[in-house]
Amino acid sequence: MSAFRHLTPPVHGLFELLAGLALVIAPFALSVGPAGLVLSLGFGVLLVGLALGAEDGLPVSAHVAFDQALVIGLAGAAVALVAVDEGAAALVLAGVAAFELVLTLTTRYAHRALRR
């Protein structure tokens, strides 16, 4: 038995929803600058939308591709925020990028077959 459990798509969606909501709340709690506010809100809305649409007919391959693109986008945005001296927002985006990467690597994306 593996000590490493695989997450199901609904649990994956729940964690994505929580991460997206955290990104929406974080810039207000941390009083970040305008660049951090825009990037954090934008990525937060994307994550919430992806989480809510995960079980509504989105193909599994598309969800995997979106997850991978989000990791790359979040990491790139964190680097850009460091360049404009918004360390708090960069740290939040980097943390969510790492969380999304772990979430992507631990999710079993295959849907269960319908039981009769």
C-alpha positions in Angstrom: 0.0 0.0 0.0 1.2 3.4 -0.9 1.7 6.0 1.8 0.8 8.6 -0.8 -2.9 8.8 -1.4 -4.3 10.2 -4.6 -6.9 12.9 -4.5 -10.2 12.5 -6.4 -11.3 15.3 -8.8 -14.0 16.6 -6.4 -11.5 16.9 -3.5 -9.0 18.5 -6.0 -11.8 21.0 -6.9 -12.4 21.8 -3.2 -8.7 22.5 -2.6 -8.6 24.7 -5.7 -11.7 26.6 -4.6 -10.1 27.3 -1.2 -6.8 28.4 -2.8 -8.7 30.7 -5.2 -10.7 32.2 -2.3 -7.4 32.7 -0.4 -6.0 34.6 -3.4 -9.1 36.8 -3.6 -8.8 37.7 0.1 -5.0 37.9 0.5 -4.4 41.3 -1.2 -6.9 43.0 1.1 -5.6 41.3 4.2 -1.9 42.1 3.3 -2.5 45.6 1.9 -0.5 44.9 -1.3 0.1 47.4 -4.1 -1.9 47.7 -7.3 0.1 45.1 -9.3 -0.3 42.5 -6.5 -3.9 43.3 -6.2 -4.7 42.8 -9.9 -2.6 39.6 -10.2 -3.9 38.0 -7.0 -7.5 38.8 -7.8 -7.1 37.6 -11.4 -5.6 34.3 -10.5 -8.0 33.9 -7.7 -11.0 34.3 -10.0 -9.4 31.8 -12.4 -8.9 29.2 -9.7 -12.4 29.6 -8.4 -13.9 29.3 -11.9 -11.8 26.3 -12.6 -12.8 24.6 -9.3 -16.5 25.3 -9.9 -16.4 24.1 -13.5 -14.4 21.0 -12.8 -17.3 18.6 -12.6 -19.5 20.3 -15.2 -18.3 18.6 -18.3 -14.8 20.0 -18.6 -12.7 17.3 -20.2 -10.1 15.8 -17.8 -7.3 16.6 -20.2 -8.3 20.2 -20.3 -8.4 20.4 -16.5 -4.9 19.0 -16.4 -3.7 21.5 -18.9 -5.3 24.4 -17.1 -3.7 23.2 -13.8 -0.3 23.1 -15.4 -0.7 26.5 -17.0 -1.8 28.0 -13.7 1.3 26.7 -12.0 3.5 28.3 -14.6 1.4 31.5 -14.6 1.4 31.8 -10.9 5.2 31.3 -10.7 5.8 33.8 -13.4 3.6 36.4 -11.8 5.4 35.9 -8.5 8.7 36.6 -10.3 7.2 39.7 -11.9 6.0 40.9 -8.5 9.4 40.5 -7.0 10.8 42.7 -9.9 8.4 45.5 -8.9 9.1 45.2 -5.2 5.8 43.6 -4.1 7.3 40.9 -1.9 4.1 40.0 0.1 2.0 39.4 -3.0 4.9 37.5 -4.7 5.1 35.2 -1.6 1.4 34.5 -1.7 1.4 33.7 -5.4 4.5 31.6 -5.1 2.9 29.7 -2.2 -0.3 29.1 -4.2 1.9 28.0 -7.2 3.6 25.4 -5.0 0.3 24.3 -3.6 -1.2 23.9 -7.1 1.8 22.0 -8.2 1.5 19.5 -5.3 -2.3 19.3 -5.9 -1.7 18.6 -9.6 0.8 15.9 -8.9 -1.3 14.2 -6.3 -4.6 14.1 -8.1 -5.9 11.0 -9.9 -7.7 12.7 -12.8 -9.5 9.7 -14.1 -13.2 9.7 -13.5 -14.8 6.6 -12.1 -16.9 4.5 -14.4 -20.6 4.5 -13.7 -21.8 1.6 -11.6 -24.8 -0.4 -12.6 
